[in-house]
Amino acid sequence: MKSIFIVDDQEVNLLLIKTALEGIYKTYAVDSMEGMFKLAEKIIPDLILLDIMMPEIDGFSGFQMIKNDVRLQSIPVIFLTAKNDYTSIMRSFEMGAFDFIEKPFSIPILLKRIETHIEMNEMSKAIKDKDETLKKLTENIDKIFFNIAPSIKNKLIELLQEIETISKTCDENPNKECVTILNQKISDIISIIDEALVLNQPINNA
């Protein structure tokens, strides 16, 4: 069951929201930002419902604190508040809030928005994890190639030298043209490896 923090200084609001989410989410109701951060020392939620108009630390200041906390900065935050003026709504989204819901709220709409934002955040995490995995795989391939490329190049150079030696002693050989073509092909391969080594040099030196 997903966990949700409900942060509101009004007890009646905490009870109302907690009741609306009961049985669907595991809820934690706290009446201040201080209480929320203390709770976050033990539990990391899947989403935070945050009021704006609170004493001492208001929702906007609290949201900025959340964004500065490495444990919580990726957690979706929905402002759930009666402060529904245009400036507050715009400020919420400019700061990076996932959503803004006005009080009084519709329970079905609240539930749907919570569900949507939790799912979207999980998808975002999954994509990020796959990107990290792909990045590590690419780095490993780069390292492997960078380690084996010199050996391949040296072997090709040796082969090219042998072909050149054979070519000098077989001027009348009917296969002279084939040897020349092979010579060029190997030279091309060496050039490709040289270019790859140059491209990989900054990655491996980083």
Phi, psi and omega per residue, in radians:
M1 nan 2.291 -3.120
K2 -1.215 2.600 -3.107
S3 -1.847 2.427 3.139
I4 -2.292 2.310 3.003
F5 -1.590 2.313 3.043
I6 -1.979 2.013 -3.069
V7 -2.003 1.937 -3.100
D8 -2.772 2.421 -3.091
D9 -1.454 -0.144 3.141
Q10 -1.712 2.113 -3.089
E11 -1.059 -0.657 -3.124
V12 -1.129 -0.644 3.102
N13 -1.180 -0.730 3.119
L14 -1.052 -0.762 -3.129
L15 -1.148 -0.736 -3.119
L16 -1.110 -0.828 -3.108
I17 -1.184 -0.767 -3.139
K18 -1.046 -0.719 3.117
T19 -1.127 -0.689 -3.132
A20 -1.119 -0.543 -3.082
L21 -1.692 -0.104 -3.054
E22 -1.018 2.340 3.121
G23 1.495 -0.258 3.136
I24 -1.836 -0.717 3.139
Y25 -2.282 2.728 3.011
K26 -1.519 1.981 -2.998
T27 -1.864 2.572 3.082
Y28 -2.276 1.984 -3.101
A29 -1.713 2.191 3.105
V30 -2.313 2.581 -3.022
D31 -1.769 0.215 3.131
S32 -2.831 2.829 3.083
M33 -1.171 -0.621 3.100
E34 -1.032 -0.778 3.129
G35 -1.131 -0.626 -3.139
M36 -1.145 -0.788 -3.119
F37 -1.198 -0.561 3.073
K38 -1.154 -0.719 3.103
L39 -1.152 -0.627 -3.112
A40 -1.176 -0.234 3.060
E41 -1.211 -0.374 -3.117
K42 -1.938 -0.551 -3.037
I43 -2.334 2.329 3.031
I44 -1.828 2.058 -3.063
P45 -1.388 2.933 3.039
D46 -1.600 -0.299 3.123
L47 -2.858 2.650 3.135
I48 -2.168 2.209 2.997
L49 -1.721 2.113 -2.951
L50 -2.218 2.191 3.042
D51 -1.388 2.755 3.119
I52 -1.702 -0.831 -3.036
M53 -1.485 1.558 3.109
M54 -2.305 2.590 3.132
P55 -1.254 2.819 3.115
E56 1.141 -1.336 3.104
I57 -2.003 1.946 -3.128
D58 -1.396 3.075 -3.058
G59 -1.104 -0.655 -3.133
F60 -1.146 -0.789 3.105
S61 -1.145 -0.698 3.124
G62 -1.127 -0.667 3.115
F63 -1.093 -0.722 3.115
Q64 -1.112 -0.644 3.087
M65 -1.132 -0.678 3.093
I66 -1.078 -0.767 -3.122
K67 -1.171 -0.405 3.133
N68 -1.570 -0.080 -3.126
D69 -1.709 2.046 -3.063
V70 -1.081 -0.442 -3.133
R71 -1.313 -0.493 -2.972
L72 -2.031 -0.178 -2.959
Q73 -1.092 -0.377 3.131
S74 -1.681 -0.006 -3.120
I75 -1.351 2.312 3.097
P76 -1.094 2.360 3.100
V77 -2.108 2.226 3.061
I78 -1.985 2.144 3.029
F79 -1.332 2.179 3.110
L80 -2.138 1.759 -2.904
T81 -2.668 2.785 3.049
A82 -1.556 -0.136 3.124
K83 -1.424 1.481 -2.948
N84 -1.922 0.472 3.095
D85 -1.294 2.784 -3.063
Y86 -1.001 -0.747 -3.107
T87 -1.074 -0.745 -3.137
S88 -1.157 -0.717 3.131
I89 -1.094 -0.823 -3.133
M90 -1.128 -0.719 3.133
R91 -1.075 -0.677 -3.141
S92 -1.026 -0.847 -3.115
F93 -1.261 -0.600 3.104
E94 -1.127 -0.575 3.117
M95 -1.300 -0.366 3.110
G96 1.976 0.269 3.087
A97 -1.135 2.575 3.137
F98 -1.313 -0.539 -3.090
D99 -2.839 2.940 3.141
F100 -2.448 2.059 -3.118
I101 -2.112 2.277 -3.089
E102 -1.522 2.547 2.971
K103 -1.643 2.489 -0.080
P104 -1.219 2.565 -3.025
F105 -1.949 2.791 3.046
S106 -1.576 2.174 -3.109
I107 -1.040 -0.819 3.121
P108 -1.033 -0.702 3.136
I109 -1.181 -0.744 3.097
L110 -1.016 -0.825 -3.126
L111 -1.082 -0.725 -3.113
K112 -1.170 -0.710 -3.139
R113 -1.194 -0.691 3.083
I114 -1.064 -0.848 3.133
E115 -1.008 -0.783 -3.114
T116 -1.093 -0.794 -3.067
H117 -1.254 -0.585 3.070
I118 -1.157 -0.762 3.123
E119 -1.112 -0.752 3.140
M120 -1.117 -0.677 3.140
N121 -1.185 -0.653 3.101
E122 -1.160 -0.691 3.090
M123 -1.111 -0.722 3.129
S124 -1.093 -0.725 3.108
K125 -1.116 -0.735 -3.134
A126 -1.089 -0.750 3.116
I127 -1.117 -0.742 3.133
K128 -1.088 -0.736 3.124
D129 -1.098 -0.724 3.125
K130 -1.153 -0.664 3.100
D131 -1.103 -0.711 3.122
E132 -1.142 -0.712 3.115
T133 -1.106 -0.767 3.128
L134 -1.120 -0.686 3.131
K135 -1.104 -0.765 3.124
K136 -1.140 -0.696 3.118
L137 -1.098 -0.746 3.124
T138 -1.108 -0.726 3.128
E139 -1.110 -0.698 3.123
N140 -1.143 -0.721 3.105
I141 -1.093 -0.739 3.109
D142 -1.030 -0.774 -3.111
K143 -1.147 -0.757 3.130
I144 -1.079 -0.823 -3.140
F145 -1.090 -0.733 -3.106
F146 -1.107 -0.552 -3.132
N147 -1.367 -0.632 -3.063
I148 -1.605 -0.372 -3.081
A149 -1.004 -0.769 3.136
P150 -1.029 -0.672 3.128
S151 -1.146 -0.745 3.111
I152 -1.081 -0.782 -3.133
K153 -1.057 -0.766 -3.125
N154 -1.103 -0.699 3.120
K155 -1.126 -0.694 3.122
L156 -1.183 -0.651 3.099
I157 -1.108 -0.743 3.101
E158 -1.058 -0.762 3.128
L159 -1.119 -0.719 3.123
L160 -1.086 -0.713 3.122
Q161 -1.119 -0.701 3.113
E162 -1.121 -0.721 3.129
I163 -1.120 -0.708 3.126
E164 -1.103 -0.678 3.113
T165 -1.119 -0.781 3.115
I166 -1.101 -0.702 -3.100
S167 -1.094 -0.681 -3.109
K168 -1.163 -0.543 -3.084
T169 -1.666 0.046 -3.089
C170 -2.305 0.860 -3.107
D171 -1.090 -0.519 -3.104
E172 -1.669 0.042 -3.086
N173 -1.183 2.305 -3.140
P174 -1.139 -0.296 3.126
N175 -1.600 0.227 -3.109
K176 -0.972 -0.763 -3.104
E177 -1.100 -0.706 3.132
C178 -1.104 -0.695 3.121
V179 -1.106 -0.712 3.138
T180 -1.103 -0.756 3.128
I181 -1.100 -0.781 3.126
L182 -1.075 -0.696 3.101
N183 -0.991 -0.811 -3.108
Q184 -1.159 -0.704 -3.132
K185 -1.074 -0.771 -3.141
I186 -1.140 -0.693 3.103
S187 -1.063 -0.689 3.110
D188 -1.100 -0.733 -3.140
I189 -1.087 -0.748 3.129
I190 -1.077 -0.694 3.128
S191 -1.119 -0.719 3.115
I192 -1.081 -0.778 3.137
I193 -1.113 -0.698 3.104
D194 -1.034 -0.756 -3.141
E195 -1.139 -0.704 3.137
A196 -1.138 -0.673 3.121
L197 -1.116 -0.679 3.112
V198 -1.133 -0.745 -3.138
L199 -1.166 -0.590 -3.110
N200 -1.448 -0.307 -3.061
Q201 -0.989 -0.809 -3.140
P202 -1.129 -0.608 -3.135
I203 -1.128 -0.761 -3.065
N204 -1.417 -0.289 3.106
N205 -1.632 -0.152 -3.074
A206 -1.212 nan nan
